[in-house]
């Protein structure tokens, strides 16, 4: 190692004189700062070395002490703790690993993300494997964050590498349910691959549980790892972007769609954040294109630089997300068999396609603000369509009768479809339709018989609505609640793996009809849920806010009356109204739980419960991740 005196002297060009000027002092301090940030050694020794050198040049103890006190305490121990947390699940190295752990920490440097990723890589390796992996790590330059992170990427199997690049280039911050739909069968076990990436700290899984009953998981990859993945893809073909799997850089995308590169068969995904100037041959030759996303705004719309329609787009397309789409139809798409999501907000579309298309995989269609759209295509084959958003499609006059074949549809949004006159009678076939938004459909005259599955109907400000050819039957508890029962108790079976753990359930209750016409109210604190074996245990999740006297409510059971949310402490009993809330079993002690519901009015009188239902949230997340997302805490019908 080069002596510190030689390093500092060479850097600041101090002459061999006994006079040490203020300029020399300042330069030395600056040089030390560089050394402090870029060299990972024991900082205390480094300070002493530099101070000793300065002492030989300038005999002033005050100067020496000033420099010694100018910098923070060594951080090596903190870095070692970060590495050990992910490598050993403790703050210090395990016996026999101390020397190797310190070498790795020194090599990675003051890079918390790198320490986290490398620590996760070494977790679980045998004692014999550690020296081999450390030897491989030594070939990576100290502190080179890109190469340090790539060390963990290189150890992945090919399929997990492929998933890592898909996330880095296209699917970061996406919901897992959406990613699973879009990938189809590309990955053998998507959940397992995501778990591996998470265990190696290459991604994190974010859990979101909102008060409106929506629960979802999303993928989160740190920016440095995103940059790593995108750089790996760029290096697949530095000079020919058309030979890469993903196109993200705007200049590269423009070069490809403008025809400046002729070899484009490798492209799987294009993600453009800006407007594009396209020709009819922009996507010709992209036979493997699966994911196409073009985002821009109304002030920078897409441009068609030639009058002809697009001549080709890949039959393998699974996602078409193109805001401000400049063409009037999608006639250029000849095969939509694999299309899962169609999102064309603010488009100039007047129609989508002619005839019947095989769209059995289509699950999400969003044409919001496509104000020139006059008609929808035949949807006879759209049997898996879940969400249809036509908000502010102000030129749309009618829905096709074939919409009755979209029996999986559960969310239909027609807000401000101001030219819509009526709904087809076939809408009554949509037995999974949960939410129908008809707000401000100012030309809507009548409603046909609607399916009993509807939980939320909003027809505010439909000023021409005069006739309701429909009645509303209040069913039993919705079918999505796996366990349903008449009365105030319901039996629930749970997996044996959940014994002695906490687990959450979604619950709902309906009140019995009352003989008198008076309105009674209940306090949240009078709503009790308990199991047969532990009646004293209140299971309500403690999510309520503190009231004025500082007593925290055990649960928040909100119901919407009229157009206002009631946040007062007392809530009215409404018969045939679903009250939906979350309960948590603090410790499961049996594979069969019997839930009892009790509630008292303001006169301490127990009120009769007509029906109740329970769904285990763990089962819901794995087996039926979509239906519960649409349950809202508001009346069944709201007109």
N, C-alpha and C positions, 0 to 999 in steps of 0.2 A: 504494500500500500504506500502511496506517495505521502511523505510527511506533511502534516497540516501547514507547517511553516513554509514549505516549498509551494503548496497549493495557494495559500493566501498571498505570499510574496509575489508569485508569478502572476496571480490574477490582478493584484492592485499595483504591480510594478513599483514596489517599494525598494528604494536604493539602499545599499549597505552603508547607511550613515546613522549616526546616533540621534539625529534630529527627527522626531516623529511629529509631523504637522497635523493640524486639525483636519486637513483634507485627507491625509492618510488614515486618520481615525474614522472619518465618515465612510471612506471607501471600504475599510475593513469591516465595519458594521454591516454595510450593504452586502459585502461578500459573504459574511456569516449568515445573513438571511437566506441567500441562495442555497448555501450548504444546508442550512436548517430544513429547508423545504424539500430538497431533492436527494439528500443522502440519509438513509435510515440506519443510523448507528446509535450507540448510547450517547445521547445528547450531552449529558453531564461531562463525559470525557472530552467531547468535542469543544465544549466551552472552555474547559481547563487548558486544552492544547492551544486554542486561539489566544486565550488570555495570556498564557505563558509566552507565546510568540510576541504579542504586543508588549508584554513586560520587558522583553529583551530589546525592544525598539524604543520604548517610551516608559521610563521608570516613574510610574504614577499609579499607586494602588487604587485611587478613586476611579480612574479610567477602567481598570480591570474589573472592579466590583460593579461598575455601571453596566458593562457589557454582560457580565454574568447574570445580573438581575433583570436584563431586558427581555428575556425569553421565557416561555411557559415551561412547566415541568415536563419531563419526558412522557410521551404518549405510547411508548412501546407496550407497556403493561395493559393499557386499555385495548390496543389492537389485538394483543394476545387473547384477551378475554372474549373479544368478538369472534375470533377464529375458533376458540375452544367451545363457545356456546353452540356453534353449528356443527363442529366436528365431534364433540364429546357430550354435548348437552350439559355442560358444566363450565365453570369459569376458569378452570385450570386444566392442564394436560393430564391425561391418565398416566399411570405408572409405566415407564418405559418409552413414553412418547415425547418427553419434555424437549429434548434437543431438536428433534424433527419439527415439532410444533413451532418452536422459536425460529428455526430456519425458514419455514414456510411464511410465518408472519412477517419476518424481515424482508423476504423476497417480494411478497405481495405489496407491502408498503402501506402507507396511510390511506387506504382505499376501503372504506367500510363495505361497500357493495362487493368488491373483490374478495374481501375476507369472508363475507357471508357465503358467496358462491363457492369459493375454494373449500371453505370449511364443510359445506354441505356435500361437496364432492368426496372428501376424505371420510365422511361419516360412514361407518359400517365396514370400511375396508379392514382386512386382516393386518396383523403386525408385519407379516411378510410382504404385503402389497405396498405398504407405505414407502419404503426406500425406493422402490421402482418408480412410483408416481412422483416422488420428490425429485428423482433424477430427471424425469421428463419435464418437471416444472422448471428446473434449472436452465433449460434451453430457452425459456421465455425471459425477456429482458425485465430487470427489476422495475416495478412501478408502471409498466406498460399495460394500462387498464384493458385495452382491447384484446391483447394476447392473453392476459391473465384470465379474462372472462371466457375467451375461446377455449382455454384449457378444459373447462367443464363441458362446453359444447362438444368438443372433439370426442369426449368419452361416451356420448350418447349413441344409441343404436340408430340405424338409418331412418327408421320410421319416426322416432322421437325428434331427430334432427329436422325432418320434414315438417313436423308439427310446429317446432320452434320457429322455423322460418315463415310458416303460414301466419303465425300469431304476430311476429315482428313486422311483417310486411302488410298485413291486411286485417287481422282480427283482434288486435289489442283493444281492451276495454269493452269487448262484446259479451253479451249474455251467453252462458254456456249452452242453454237450450237452443238459441239461434245458431250458434256455431255447429252444434250437433246436427241440426237440420240441414245446414248448408254443406257440411262435409259428407253427409250420406254414409256410405260404407267405405270411404277412403282409408280410414284408420280402423284397425282390427278392434281395438278397445280404447276409445277416446278417453274415457274416464281414467283408465289406468295410465295412459300416456300423460295426461294432465297432472296426475298425481306424481309421476316421476319428475316432471319439470318443476313442480312445486317443491318436492323434497330436495331438489338440487338448487333451490332458491333462484331458478331462472324465471319463474312467474310466481304470482300469488293469486289465490282465489278470494275474491271479495264477496262477502255475504251482505245482502241488502234486505232488510225486513221493514217495510213501510207500514205506517199506521192504517193505510187503506187496504190492508190484507195482502198486498203484493209482496211476494218473496222471490228473489232470484239470486243467482250466483254469476259473477262476471270474472273475466280473465284480466289480470293487470300485469303488464311487463314494464319494468323500469326503463327509462329513456336510454340509458347506456346500453342495455341489452337489446333494445329495439334498433339502435344504431349498429350494434354488432351484427344482428341478423341481416339488416339491409345491406351492410357492407359485404357480408358473405355472398349474398345474392348478386351484388354488383360485380364481384370478382369472378362470377361464373362466366362472364363474357364482357370484359372491360370495353372493347371496341365495338361489339355488336350487341346493343341492348335487346334486340329482338330474339336473342338466344338465351335470355334469362327467364327464370320462372315468374318473377314479379317485376312490374314496372311501377316505380314510385316517383322517381325524379321527373320533374315536369319537362325538362329539356329532352330527356330520353323518350318520354311518352310522345312528345311532339314529333321527334325524329321517326318514331315507328309508325304513328297513324298518318303521317304525311307521305309515307312511302319511301323514305330515304334509306330504309333497310328492308331487304327483301326476305330475309329468313326470320320468320316470326312464329314458327310452329311450337316453340318451347314455352311461349307465354301462357301462364295459367291465370294470372290476375293483373289487372290494371287499376290503380288507385290514383286518380288525378284530383288535385285540390283546386285546379283552375280551369277556365274555359278552354275548349279545344276547337281548332279549325279542322273539320273533318271533310273527307270526300267520300264518294260512293264506294271506294275500295279501301277505306281506312283499316278495316278489320279482315280483309281478305288474306287468307293463309294462316290465320290464328285458329287452327283447328282444335286446339286444346284449351281455349279460353273458357274459364269457368266462372270467374268473378270479375265483374266490370262495375266500377264505381267512378262516377264523374260528378264532382261537387263544384258548384259556383253559385253566383247570386244573380239577381235580376238585372244588375247594372253591368255585368260582364257575361252575357249569355253565350251559349255555344254558337258557332258559325258553321254553316255549310258552304264550302267554297266551290261547290259544283251543284248543278240543278238536279242531278239524278239521285234516286234513292240508294240507300246502302245495298250493296249486292250480296253481302254475306255476313253472317255472325255465327259463331260456333254452335253446333247442336248440343254441345256439352255444357252450355251456359246454365249456371245454377243461381246466380245473383245478377240482376240488372238494376242498378241504382244510379239513376241519371237525372239530376235536377235540371230544370230549364231545358229539357230536351227540345231541340229545334224543329223536329219533323212532325207531320200531322198523323202518321200512323206507324205501326210496327210491321208492315207487310214484308219487310226484308227478313224477318225471323220465320224460317220455314219449319223449325222443329223446337218445340218447347217442352219436350218430354221430361227433362231434368230440372226445369226452372222451379226454384223453391220460393224466391222472393222477387217481386216486381215493384219497384219504388220509382215513380216518375213524377215527383212533385214539381209544380210550377211549369209543367210541360205545355207545348203547343199542340198536343195530341187532340185530334177530333174523334178518332176511333183507334182501337188497338189492332185487331186483325179480323179477317173475314173467315167465315165458316167455323167448323168445330176443330179446336186444337186439343191434342192429348196433353192435358195439364194436370195429371193426377198427383204430381208432386208439389204443385203450387199451394203454398200455405199462407202467404202474406201478400196483399196487393194494396199499395198506397198511391193514390192519384190525386192527393190533396192539391188544391189550387190549380188544377188543370181546367181552366175556365172555358176552354173551347171544346171540351169533351161533350159530345152529343149522344153517344151511345156506348154501351158495354158490349163485348162480344158474347157469343154463346158460351155459357158456363156449365154445360151439361157434364163435362168431364172433370170439373173442379171439385171433386168429392172430398178433398182434404183441405180446402181453403178454410182458414181459421179467422183471419182478419181482413176486412174490406173497408178501406177508408176513402170516402169520396167527398170529404169536406170541401165546401166552396167550389164544387164543380157546377157552376151556376148555369151552364147550358144543357145539363143533363135533364132530359124530359121524362125518361122512364127507366126502370130496371127490367132486364130480360126475364121472361117467365122461367127460363132455364136456371135462374138463381135458386130455385127450389131443389135443384140437385146438389147444391153445396151444403150438404147436411152436416158438415163439421163446423160450419160458420158459427162463431159465438160472439163476434163483435162487429156490428154494422154501423158505420158512421156516415150520416147524410146531412150533417150540419150545413146550413145555408145552401142547400141544393134548391135554389129559389125557383127553378123551372119545373121541378118535379111535381106532377099532378096527383099521382096515385102510386101505390105499391101493388105489385102483382099478387094475386090470390095464392100463388105457389109459395109465398113467404111463410105460409102456415106450415110448410113441410120442414122448416129449419128447426128441428127438435132440440138442437144444442145452442140455439141463439140465446145469449144471456143479456146482451146490451144492445139497445136500438136507440140511436141518437137522431132525432128529427127536428132539433131546434132550428127555428127560423126558416123552415121550409114553407115559404110564404104562399106558394101556389098549391100546396097539398090540400085536397078537398076531403078525402076520406081515408079511413084505414080498414083493411080487410081483417079477417080473423087472424090474430097473431098466435104464435106457439105459446104453450103454457110454460115453456122453459125460461121465458123472459124474466129477468130479475130487475132490470133498470130500463124504463121507457121514459124518454125525455122529449116532450113535444111542445116546449114553450115557444110562444110567439109564432105559432102556426096560424096566422090570422085568417086563412081561408078554410081551415078545418071545421067542417060542419057535421060530419057523419062518422060514427064509429060502428062499423059492422063487425064488432068484436066484443067478446066478454072476457073477463079475466078470472081464471080458476086458480085459487090458491092451493097449490099442491102440498103435498107433504114436503117435508124437509128435502132439499135438493139432493139429487142422486150422487153428487160428488162427495157427499158426506158418507164415508164407507159404512159407518155404523149408525143406524137410525132406529127410532123407537117411539111409540106412543107413550105419553106420560112423561114423568120427570126423571127417568133413569134409563141408562143404556149401557150394555156390556161391550167391552172392547178387548180384543186379543192383541197382544204385543209380542214382538220377537224376543226369544230367550236371551239374545245378545244384549238386550237393553236392561236386563236386571241390574239393580243397584246403580243405575245412572239416572240422570235427569232427562226428560224428554217432553216435547211440546205437542199440544193438540189444538186443532181449531174446533170450536164448539158453536152450536146455534140452538136457540130455543124459540118456540112459538107459544103465546099465551092462549089460554082457553077463553071462549066467548063468555062475557059476563051478562047476567040477567038484567042488571040495572043500566042506566044510561050515564051514570056519573063517571067522571074521569079521575082515575087514581094514579098516583105517582110512586116511584120507588127510588130509593137511595142506592147508589153504586155499592156502598158498603154492606148492603143487605143481600147482595147476590153471592151465594156460596156454592162452591163446587167441591165435592169431596168424594173419596172412594169408600166402598163398603167397609174395608178393613181399617180405615183411618179417618173417621168422621171429623176429628178435630183438626185435620190438616187442610187448610185453605189452599187450593191449587191455583188460584188466579194469578196470572203473571203480573208482577208489580210494575206496571208501566204508567200508572196515573201520575198526575202532577200534584204537588202539595196544595191543599186547600188553605183557606185563610187562617185556620187554627193550627196548621202545621201537621195535620194528619194525612198521611199519604194514602190515596185510594188504592185498593187492591187490584182493580182492573178498570179499564175504560170501555164501557159499552155504549157507544154513541149511536143515536138514531137521528135521522134527519126529518124534521117536521116542516112542511111547507118548503120555503127556500132558505131557511135559516138553520144553522147548526146550533144545537142547544148545548151549551157548556156549563149549565147550572148543575147543581148537585143532584137535583131530582129530575127523573125522567118519567114520561107518561107511559102507562101500559097501553099498548095498541094491539088488539087482537089480529091474528093472521099477519103478523109482521115479524120478519126474521131479525132476531138480535144475534149478531155474530161477534165472537170475541175469542181470545186466545187463552188457553189454560196450560199450566206447566206442572207436571208431576215431578216433585223434587227428588224422589227416589223410588224407582219402580221395584216393587218387592214380589210381584206375581205376574205371570204371563196373561192373566185375565183381570182386567180392572172393570169395576162397575161404577160408573159416574152417576152421582145424584145431584140434581139442581134444586135449589131452594131460593125463593125470593119473597120479600115482604113489602107491603105497601106502607104509606106513611102512618097508617094506624096499626102497624105491626101485625097485620093480617097476612097469612101466607096466601099467595096467589097461585091459582092452578096453572100448570104448564101442560099444554096440549100435546106437543111433540118436541123431541130433541134429537140432536145428531152430533157425531164426533168424527173427525178425520185425523189420523196420526200424521203430523207434518212431515216426518221422515219418509213415510210411505208416499205421501203426496209429492215430495221433491223427486223421488226416484221414478215413480210410476205414472204420475199424472200432473206434470209440472205446469200445465197451462190453465186448467179450469179454475182453480182457486184464485188465479190472478185477477179474475173478472168480478169476484164478489166484492160488493161495496156496501158500506154501512148506510144505506138510505132505503126509502120505501120501495116496495116491489114495483109499484106503478106510480109514476110522477108525471102528471099532465098539467 
